[in-house]
Amino acid sequence: MASETAKPNPARFEPYEVNVEAGKTYVWCACGRSRNQPFCDGSHSGTGIVPVPYKAETSQTIYFCGCKATASQPMCDGSHAALSQRSS
C-alpha cells in the first residue's frame, strides 16, 4: 500500500534543461528518487507519487523542474529559489 506521508525529494535546486523532440512523450519524475533525472525510472513505486507525462508539441529546449515543488508540473516555475534559501 502507498504511504500517505510520502513527499517528493528535491533532486536538485535548479531546473533540468532538456532539448525535446516534437511528438515524443517524456515521463517526468515527480518523486525525486529516480536515478535518471529528470525522468522516471520507477523509483516512485510504493510512495503514492506518480510520474507526469509530457508530450512535446514542438522541438525546443524546455526546463523540467528539479526540486519537485513546482505548481506547473512538470515545468519549472521557480519554486526552487525559495526552497534553496531555506536549505542554506
Helices and strands as residue ranges (DSSP letters): E 16-20, E 25-28, E 52-55, E 60-64, H 79-87
